[in-house]
Amino acid sequence: MPTAEQFQASAVALLVSAHTLSAQAGDALHAVEQLAQVAHGATGWWNGPRADVAIGEVDQFVSQARPLAHPVIAIATRLQAVGGIAGQFASRVRVLDAQRMDAVSARWSMPVAVGDPLIDDGEWAIERIRGIDRQLAVIDVEWARQAGDAARFIDDVVASIGSLRSAIAARRLGAGSDLAVFAAIAMMTAGSHPLPGDIDAARIAAWWTSLGRDERLAMLRLLPGVIGNLDGIPLTDRAYGIRLYVDELLAAEASNGPAHTRLASFLGPDGRLDPTRSLVALDLSGDGRIAELFGDLRSATTVTVLVPGMGSTLANFRAGIASDAQRLAALSGPNHAVIAWTGYDAPAGAEQGLRALEVASPRQAQVGGAALQSFIAGVQSETRVPLTLIGHSYGSLTVGQALLAGAQVTNVVFIGSPGVGVDRIDQFPRGAADHFFAGEVRGDPVATLQQFGDAPTDPDFGAFVFDAGRGDSLNPLGRHSEYFEDGVAIDNLVTISTGGAPTSSSPTITERILEFDEDRSDGLHSGIDAMQRVHVPFVDRPLDQLVDVGQGGIERGRNLAATVVETGGHFVEDGVSNSVVWTAERGSDVLRGAGWVSDSFVSGVRGVFGR
């Protein structure tokens, strides 16, 4: 027999479940009706055989999906009724319990004097208790009947829902992509941005190709923001869609509105999107998401996608990664296309205060990696030429996550990387890339952090480490931003992007010392791990926890120390190198004339330090 408290808890749980189910059924019914409305409204702007097939598919889908909400609502109604009954039973049991306690207490009267026995008040109290017990038994039986009826009802309804769902699944997987893509576009139009899991860039591309020219133009004019941001649509069509989308945004507000302000650097003298810009993605929500194409993808024989890191936003896109991409494209020649991609919410920059702590988490790279994988698949549905993916700083982690999500490219380049989510290239899925490259400007502190795994420039990682130069800035963080400036770094990036072989980088003295220390540390950790595998009853668990904490602290401390030592070591080495080279170049004649050093020594000094 359930207690009053158990009845009350059941009542609350049933009523909450009923409300949740009812809300879900209402949302589903609204989505189905909205899809029907979009489908019938589409006949005014989308015509042709493909449109007829798609709208017919939608009609059949709606006719089968619409009844699905009604049995769900019926279940919610039944759960609500049973929950109400449980609440009533809780009140009745609570009252009967109190009455039974009173009857038990009333049966025995207190003695007249101390030491006298309790006085039995008679059979009336016993009969009262028996009557209350009979009422509680009736409640128990009635509750079992109500719960059993509800369970059978729900089983029958679930069975009917199962058959309906099977029919809908058969329809959804049936005649083709028209229904699925149309439904996806309808959902995106309604503000539900993520595409269903079975609608990938390849299916979007196949559907778009199957449309006639007039149908594609109609789609672009009706849904420019949706089509312009849809992976699988050719980039030329996406750029046209974004251009129309910007016109819509600007026309919907005053000249000093937020869209005008945020897009000011992209507008031409006529107040519209600069015709020299080829934006292939644009989202003004949050910090903004954007991508821009430099070059002609249709005629390009090689393609590169650049992914920036921390602090990348719509506001600094043009002066930041877009400028780097434009420079890379200019140096790579007319047969190469470059895409600057900030299609994810990168961690905030240092100027954003506490938001800058986002950079300590891989979460945004994981979300961005999935988006990048979809974008790459869209580009590859349009062209199959060699594609190079370059990730800078936190963007290298985003690139790593894209590879883990299934992206497959020709070349992957990590520069100034704090780690890419794996410790070795063989931990990426097979076929993720044909070639892996990594580079770091000497003295770049971010490249030695190893925050998200071993540095890709570590020999054990397995990438080809190319020469990225020594860096000119006296500020270590300034060196982190020098990869696209004049010098060996961008020369090698151009070489990799266009299919050539970059020049290799030789480890410095500091790097050799730190690599030896890291190998020694790895050996120490391996020994500790082996010791932890020895079973010591009642001791091994707390000991393992203590050792794990110690290992973690040692590893974090070692990484921080390595960053400081390596960065400082590079600056010291550069200072010594520059001093000796300057002395050798400026004073070699005087030194030789005085007989202080020989020509061979000067040549040797230049050979060792004059890189």
RACORQUI-V142210 format. One record per residue. N is the residue number from 1. RES is the residue in one small letter. SS is DSSP state (a for helix, b for strand, c for the rest). D_LAST is the distance of its C-alpha to the last C-alpha in Angstrom with 2 decimals. Layout:
n=(N | N)
res=(RES | RES)
ss=(SS | SS)
d_last=(D_LAST | D_LAST)
//
This chain:
n=(1 | 2 | 3 | 4 | 5 | 6 | 7 | 8 | 9 | 10 | 11 | 12 | 13 | 14 | 15 | 16 | 17 | 18 | 19 | 20 | 21 | 22 | 23 | 24 | 25 | 26 | 27 | 28 | 29 | 30 | 31 | 32 | 33 | 34 | 35 | 36 | 37 | 38 | 39 | 40 | 41 | 42 | 43 | 44 | 45 | 46 | 47 | 48 | 49 | 50 | 51 | 52 | 53 | 54 | 55 | 56 | 57 | 58 | 59 | 60 | 61 | 62 | 63 | 64 | 65 | 66 | 67 | 68 | 69 | 70 | 71 | 72 | 73 | 74 | 75 | 76 | 77 | 78 | 79 | 80 | 81 | 82 | 83 | 84 | 85 | 86 | 87 | 88 | 89 | 90 | 91 | 92 | 93 | 94 | 95 | 96 | 97 | 98 | 99 | 100 | 101 | 102 | 103 | 104 | 105 | 106 | 107 | 108 | 109 | 110 | 111 | 112 | 113 | 114 | 115 | 116 | 117 | 118 | 119 | 120 | 121 | 122 | 123 | 124 | 125 | 126 | 127 | 128 | 129 | 130 | 131 | 132 | 133 | 134 | 135 | 136 | 137 | 138 | 139 | 140 | 141 | 142 | 143 | 144 | 145 | 146 | 147 | 148 | 149 | 150 | 151 | 152 | 153 | 154 | 155 | 156 | 157 | 158 | 159 | 160 | 161 | 162 | 163 | 164 | 165 | 166 | 167 | 168 | 169 | 170 | 171 | 172 | 173 | 174 | 175 | 176 | 177 | 178 | 179 | 180 | 181 | 182 | 183 | 184 | 185 | 186 | 187 | 188 | 189 | 190 | 191 | 192 | 193 | 194 | 195 | 196 | 197 | 198 | 199 | 200 | 201 | 202 | 203 | 204 | 205 | 206 | 207 | 208 | 209 | 210 | 211 | 212 | 213 | 214 | 215 | 216 | 217 | 218 | 219 | 220 | 221 | 222 | 223 | 224 | 225 | 226 | 227 | 228 | 229 | 230 | 231 | 232 | 233 | 234 | 235 | 236 | 237 | 238 | 239 | 240 | 241 | 242 | 243 | 244 | 245 | 246 | 247 | 248 | 249 | 250 | 251 | 252 | 253 | 254 | 255 | 256 | 257 | 258 | 259 | 260 | 261 | 262 | 263 | 264 | 265 | 266 | 267 | 268 | 269 | 270 | 271 | 272 | 273 | 274 | 275 | 276 | 277 | 278 | 279 | 280 | 281 | 282 | 283 | 284 | 285 | 286 | 287 | 288 | 289 | 290 | 291 | 292 | 293 | 294 | 295 | 296 | 297 | 298 | 299 | 300 | 301 | 302 | 303 | 304 | 305 | 306 | 307 | 308 | 309 | 310 | 311 | 312 | 313 | 314 | 315 | 316 | 317 | 318 | 319 | 320 | 321 | 322 | 323 | 324 | 325 | 326 | 327 | 328 | 329 | 330 | 331 | 332 | 333 | 334 | 335 | 336 | 337 | 338 | 339 | 340 | 341 | 342 | 343 | 344 | 345 | 346 | 347 | 348 | 349 | 350 | 351 | 352 | 353 | 354 | 355 | 356 | 357 | 358 | 359 | 360 | 361 | 362 | 363 | 364 | 365 | 366 | 367 | 368 | 369 | 370 | 371 | 372 | 373 | 374 | 375 | 376 | 377 | 378 | 379 | 380 | 381 | 382 | 383 | 384 | 385 | 386 | 387 | 388 | 389 | 390 | 391 | 392 | 393 | 394 | 395 | 396 | 397 | 398 | 399 | 400 | 401 | 402 | 403 | 404 | 405 | 406 | 407 | 408 | 409 | 410 | 411 | 412 | 413 | 414 | 415 | 416 | 417 | 418 | 419 | 420 | 421 | 422 | 423 | 424 | 425 | 426 | 427 | 428 | 429 | 430 | 431 | 432 | 433 | 434 | 435 | 436 | 437 | 438 | 439 | 440 | 441 | 442 | 443 | 444 | 445 | 446 | 447 | 448 | 449 | 450 | 451 | 452 | 453 | 454 | 455 | 456 | 457 | 458 | 459 | 460 | 461 | 462 | 463 | 464 | 465 | 466 | 467 | 468 | 469 | 470 | 471 | 472 | 473 | 474 | 475 | 476 | 477 | 478 | 479 | 480 | 481 | 482 | 483 | 484 | 485 | 486 | 487 | 488 | 489 | 490 | 491 | 492 | 493 | 494 | 495 | 496 | 497 | 498 | 499 | 500 | 501 | 502 | 503 | 504 | 505 | 506 | 507 | 508 | 509 | 510 | 511 | 512 | 513 | 514 | 515 | 516 | 517 | 518 | 519 | 520 | 521 | 522 | 523 | 524 | 525 | 526 | 527 | 528 | 529 | 530 | 531 | 532 | 533 | 534 | 535 | 536 | 537 | 538 | 539 | 540 | 541 | 542 | 543 | 544 | 545 | 546 | 547 | 548 | 549 | 550 | 551 | 552 | 553 | 554 | 555 | 556 | 557 | 558 | 559 | 560 | 561 | 562 | 563 | 564 | 565 | 566 | 567 | 568 | 569 | 570 | 571 | 572 | 573 | 574 | 575 | 576 | 577 | 578 | 579 | 580 | 581 | 582 | 583 | 584 | 585 | 586 | 587 | 588 | 589 | 590 | 591 | 592 | 593 | 594 | 595 | 596 | 597 | 598 | 599 | 600 | 601 | 602 | 603 | 604 | 605 | 606 | 607 | 608 | 609 | 610 | 611)
res=(m | p | t | a | e | q | f | q | a | s | a | v | a | l | l | v | s | a | h | t | l | s | a | q | a | g | d | a | l | h | a | v | e | q | l | a | q | v | a | h | g | a | t | g | w | w | n | g | p | r | a | d | v | a | i | g | e | v | d | q | f | v | s | q | a | r | p | l | a | h | p | v | i | a | i | a | t | r | l | q | a | v | g | g | i | a | g | q | f | a | s | r | v | r | v | l | d | a | q | r | m | d | a | v | s | a | r | w | s | m | p | v | a | v | g | d | p | l | i | d | d | g | e | w | a | i | e | r | i | r | g | i | d | r | q | l | a | v | i | d | v | e | w | a | r | q | a | g | d | a | a | r | f | i | d | d | v | v | a | s | i | g | s | l | r | s | a | i | a | a | r | r | l | g | a | g | s | d | l | a | v | f | a | a | i | a | m | m | t | a | g | s | h | p | l | p | g | d | i | d | a | a | r | i | a | a | w | w | t | s | l | g | r | d | e | r | l | a | m | l | r | l | l | p | g | v | i | g | n | l | d | g | i | p | l | t | d | r | a | y | g | i | r | l | y | v | d | e | l | l | a | a | e | a | s | n | g | p | a | h | t | r | l | a | s | f | l | g | p | d | g | r | l | d | p | t | r | s | l | v | a | l | d | l | s | g | d | g | r | i | a | e | l | f | g | d | l | r | s | a | t | t | v | t | v | l | v | p | g | m | g | s | t | l | a | n | f | r | a | g | i | a | s | d | a | q | r | l | a | a | l | s | g | p | n | h | a | v | i | a | w | t | g | y | d | a | p | a | g | a | e | q | g | l | r | a | l | e | v | a | s | p | r | q | a | q | v | g | g | a | a | l | q | s | f | i | a | g | v | q | s | e | t | r | v | p | l | t | l | i | g | h | s | y | g | s | l | t | v | g | q | a | l | l | a | g | a | q | v | t | n | v | v | f | i | g | s | p | g | v | g | v | d | r | i | d | q | f | p | r | g | a | a | d | h | f | f | a | g | e | v | r | g | d | p | v | a | t | l | q | q | f | g | d | a | p | t | d | p | d | f | g | a | f | v | f | d | a | g | r | g | d | s | l | n | p | l | g | r | h | s | e | y | f | e | d | g | v | a | i | d | n | l | v | t | i | s | t | g | g | a | p | t | s | s | s | p | t | i | t | e | r | i | l | e | f | d | e | d | r | s | d | g | l | h | s | g | i | d | a | m | q | r | v | h | v | p | f | v | d | r | p | l | d | q | l | v | d | v | g | q | g | g | i | e | r | g | r | n | l | a | a | t | v | v | e | t | g | g | h | f | v | e | d | g | v | s | n | s | v | v | w | t | a | e | r | g | s | d | v | l | r | g | a | g | w | v | s | d | s | f | v | s | g | v | r | g | v | f | g | r)
ss=(c | c | c | a | a | a | a | a | a | a | a | a | a | a | a | a | a | a | a | a | a | a | a | a | a | a | a | a | a | a | a | a | a | a | a | a | a | a | a | a | a | a | c | c | c | c | c | c | a | a | a | a | a | a | a | a | a | a | a | a | a | a | a | a | a | a | a | a | a | a | a | a | a | a | a | a | a | a | a | a | a | a | a | a | a | a | a | a | a | a | a | a | a | a | a | a | a | a | a | a | a | a | a | a | a | a | a | b | b | c | c | c | c | c | c | c | c | c | b | b | c | c | a | a | a | a | a | a | a | a | a | a | a | a | a | a | a | a | a | a | a | a | a | a | a | a | a | a | a | a | a | a | a | a | a | a | a | a | a | a | a | a | a | a | a | a | a | a | a | a | a | a | c | c | c | c | a | a | a | a | a | a | a | a | a | a | a | a | a | c | c | c | c | c | c | c | c | c | c | c | a | a | a | a | a | a | a | a | a | a | c | c | a | a | a | a | a | a | a | a | a | a | c | a | a | a | a | a | c | c | c | c | c | c | a | a | a | a | a | a | a | a | a | a | a | a | a | a | a | a | a | c | c | c | c | c | c | a | a | a | a | a | c | a | a | a | b | c | c | c | c | c | b | c | c | c | c | c | b | b | b | b | b | c | c | c | c | c | b | b | b | b | b | b | c | c | c | c | c | c | c | b | b | b | b | b | b | c | c | c | c | c | c | c | c | c | c | c | c | c | a | a | a | a | a | a | a | a | a | a | a | a | c | c | c | b | b | b | b | b | b | b | c | c | c | c | c | c | c | a | a | a | a | a | a | a | a | a | a | a | c | c | a | a | a | a | a | a | a | a | a | a | a | a | a | a | a | a | a | a | a | a | c | c | c | b | b | b | b | b | b | b | c | a | a | a | a | a | a | a | a | a | a | a | c | c | c | c | b | b | b | b | b | b | b | c | c | c | c | c | c | c | c | c | a | a | a | c | c | c | c | c | b | b | b | b | b | b | b | c | c | c | c | c | c | a | a | a | c | c | c | c | c | c | c | c | c | c | a | a | a | c | c | b | b | b | c | c | c | c | c | c | c | c | c | a | a | a | a | c | c | c | c | c | c | c | c | a | a | a | a | a | a | a | a | a | a | c | c | c | c | c | c | b | c | c | c | c | a | a | a | a | a | a | a | a | a | a | a | a | a | a | a | a | a | a | a | a | a | a | a | a | c | c | c | c | c | c | c | a | a | a | a | a | a | a | a | a | a | a | a | a | a | a | a | a | a | a | a | a | a | a | a | a | a | a | a | a | a | a | a | a | a | a | a | a | a | a | a | a | a | a | a | a | a | a | a | a | a | a | a | a | a | a | c | c | c | c | a | a | a | a | a | a | a | a | a | a | a | c | c)
d_last=(87.50 | 84.54 | 84.68 | 84.74 | 81.12 | 80.10 | 82.01 | 80.30 | 76.81 | 77.65 | 78.92 | 75.71 | 73.49 | 75.66 | 75.76 | 71.98 | 71.46 | 74.02 | 72.32 | 68.88 | 70.28 | 72.22 | 69.17 | 67.09 | 69.92 | 70.23 | 66.52 | 66.66 | 69.80 | 68.26 | 65.19 | 67.50 | 69.66 | 66.65 | 65.38 | 68.87 | 68.87 | 65.51 | 66.64 | 69.85 | 68.22 | 65.70 | 68.42 | 68.37 | 64.82 | 63.83 | 66.04 | 65.96 | 66.39 | 63.28 | 64.45 | 67.91 | 66.50 | 64.29 | 67.06 | 69.52 | 67.19 | 66.85 | 70.65 | 71.18 | 68.52 | 70.11 | 73.59 | 72.52 | 70.26 | 72.71 | 75.26 | 72.60 | 72.66 | 76.41 | 76.67 | 73.80 | 75.76 | 78.84 | 77.04 | 75.91 | 79.51 | 80.89 | 78.40 | 79.35 | 83.04 | 82.56 | 80.50 | 83.39 | 85.81 | 83.64 | 83.72 | 87.53 | 87.89 | 85.75 | 88.19 | 91.25 | 90.01 | 89.19 | 92.76 | 94.41 | 92.45 | 93.72 | 97.28 | 97.16 | 96.05 | 98.99 | 101.42 | 100.28 | 100.66 | 104.06 | 105.55 | 105.81 | 107.42 | 106.88 | 109.67 | 112.46 | 112.17 | 109.68 | 110.12 | 111.79 | 110.23 | 108.28 | 110.64 | 110.17 | 110.79 | 111.72 | 110.74 | 109.77 | 106.32 | 105.74 | 106.65 | 104.35 | 101.40 | 102.30 | 102.40 | 98.95 | 97.57 | 99.11 | 97.36 | 93.99 | 94.61 | 95.35 | 92.04 | 90.23 | 91.89 | 91.30 | 87.60 | 87.21 | 88.98 | 86.87 | 83.60 | 84.70 | 85.77 | 82.46 | 80.46 | 82.46 | 82.09 | 78.31 | 78.11 | 80.08 | 77.94 | 74.69 | 76.02 | 76.77 | 73.31 | 71.84 | 73.66 | 72.62 | 68.97 | 69.17 | 70.61 | 67.89 | 65.14 | 66.73 | 66.78 | 63.18 | 61.95 | 64.46 | 64.54 | 60.87 | 58.17 | 60.24 | 61.83 | 58.74 | 56.52 | 59.30 | 59.94 | 56.25 | 56.18 | 59.42 | 58.03 | 54.87 | 57.13 | 59.04 | 55.89 | 55.04 | 51.44 | 50.45 | 51.59 | 53.75 | 51.93 | 53.22 | 52.09 | 48.50 | 46.41 | 47.59 | 51.23 | 50.65 | 49.01 | 51.93 | 54.46 | 52.88 | 52.77 | 56.45 | 57.50 | 58.70 | 57.00 | 59.71 | 59.44 | 55.68 | 56.18 | 58.96 | 56.80 | 53.97 | 56.46 | 58.27 | 55.33 | 52.23 | 50.46 | 51.25 | 50.34 | 47.22 | 45.86 | 47.17 | 44.67 | 45.81 | 46.87 | 44.86 | 42.27 | 44.02 | 47.24 | 45.56 | 44.11 | 47.64 | 49.09 | 46.70 | 47.58 | 51.27 | 50.62 | 48.99 | 52.04 | 54.28 | 52.47 | 52.59 | 56.19 | 57.34 | 56.54 | 56.66 | 53.91 | 52.70 | 52.77 | 50.01 | 48.89 | 48.63 | 46.60 | 44.15 | 43.72 | 43.64 | 40.03 | 40.88 | 44.06 | 44.65 | 46.98 | 49.98 | 49.40 | 48.62 | 45.40 | 43.00 | 43.54 | 39.83 | 39.11 | 39.63 | 40.23 | 41.01 | 41.83 | 43.21 | 44.90 | 45.66 | 46.80 | 44.96 | 41.44 | 41.67 | 40.23 | 38.85 | 36.96 | 36.07 | 35.44 | 33.19 | 34.09 | 37.05 | 37.33 | 40.17 | 38.21 | 34.75 | 33.43 | 30.88 | 31.11 | 28.85 | 30.23 | 28.26 | 29.64 | 28.83 | 29.55 | 31.15 | 32.83 | 32.98 | 36.33 | 38.22 | 37.87 | 34.05 | 33.68 | 33.38 | 30.77 | 28.87 | 28.55 | 30.50 | 28.13 | 25.16 | 27.29 | 28.31 | 24.77 | 23.88 | 27.12 | 26.54 | 23.17 | 24.72 | 27.62 | 31.42 | 31.90 | 30.10 | 31.75 | 30.22 | 32.34 | 31.60 | 33.77 | 34.97 | 38.11 | 38.41 | 39.07 | 35.64 | 35.76 | 36.43 | 33.82 | 33.79 | 36.03 | 38.76 | 39.54 | 40.85 | 40.23 | 36.52 | 37.56 | 37.93 | 34.25 | 35.22 | 37.38 | 36.61 | 39.87 | 38.61 | 35.95 | 38.78 | 40.94 | 38.11 | 37.08 | 40.62 | 40.59 | 37.23 | 38.59 | 41.63 | 39.65 | 37.48 | 40.73 | 42.14 | 39.30 | 39.59 | 43.33 | 42.62 | 39.84 | 38.57 | 35.31 | 32.10 | 31.31 | 28.05 | 28.45 | 25.66 | 26.36 | 24.51 | 25.31 | 29.07 | 29.25 | 27.48 | 30.51 | 32.79 | 31.19 | 31.71 | 35.31 | 35.82 | 34.88 | 37.26 | 39.87 | 39.69 | 37.11 | 35.82 | 32.91 | 30.56 | 27.20 | 26.53 | 23.31 | 22.96 | 20.50 | 20.61 | 23.54 | 25.93 | 27.44 | 29.25 | 32.61 | 32.04 | 30.13 | 29.52 | 29.56 | 32.77 | 34.55 | 34.46 | 37.47 | 37.35 | 36.14 | 34.38 | 31.33 | 30.30 | 26.60 | 24.88 | 21.30 | 19.64 | 16.57 | 15.79 | 13.66 | 12.46 | 15.40 | 17.85 | 21.02 | 23.05 | 20.87 | 21.83 | 25.52 | 26.93 | 30.03 | 31.25 | 30.14 | 27.10 | 23.73 | 23.08 | 19.54 | 21.41 | 21.48 | 25.27 | 25.52 | 24.96 | 22.78 | 19.82 | 16.80 | 14.44 | 11.02 | 12.11 | 9.11 | 9.05 | 12.07 | 13.38 | 16.84 | 18.11 | 20.68 | 19.79 | 22.19 | 20.63 | 17.44 | 19.94 | 20.80 | 17.50 | 17.43 | 19.29 | 17.71 | 15.71 | 12.32 | 11.08 | 13.76 | 16.70 | 15.61 | 15.78 | 18.99 | 20.48 | 19.72 | 21.39 | 24.22 | 25.11 | 25.16 | 21.93 | 19.44 | 16.18 | 12.84 | 12.88 | 11.16 | 10.90 | 12.84 | 11.82 | 14.32 | 16.36 | 16.61 | 17.83 | 20.35 | 21.59 | 21.95 | 24.02 | 26.03 | 26.65 | 27.88 | 30.09 | 31.40 | 32.17 | 34.11 | 36.02 | 36.97 | 38.10 | 40.31 | 41.78 | 42.49 | 44.26 | 46.35 | 47.29 | 48.69 | 51.29 | 54.47 | 56.21 | 59.20 | 59.51 | 56.21 | 53.45 | 53.35 | 52.96 | 50.64 | 48.44 | 48.32 | 47.36 | 44.63 | 43.26 | 43.12 | 41.40 | 38.86 | 38.14 | 37.73 | 35.47 | 33.28 | 33.07 | 32.37 | 29.67 | 27.93 | 28.18 | 26.94 | 23.99 | 23.10 | 23.37 | 21.56 | 18.61 | 18.31 | 18.85 | 16.57 | 13.58 | 14.65 | 15.19 | 11.90 | 10.20 | 12.91 | 12.54 | 8.83 | 9.67 | 12.86 | 11.84 | 9.41 | 12.37 | 14.80 | 13.35 | 13.16 | 16.40 | 18.41 | 17.66 | 20.84 | 22.97 | 21.78 | 22.50 | 25.76 | 26.85 | 26.12 | 24.14 | 21.12 | 20.82 | 18.59 | 17.49 | 16.41 | 14.29 | 12.63 | 12.26 | 10.72 | 8.05 | 7.68 | 7.74 | 5.87 | 3.82 | 0.00)
//
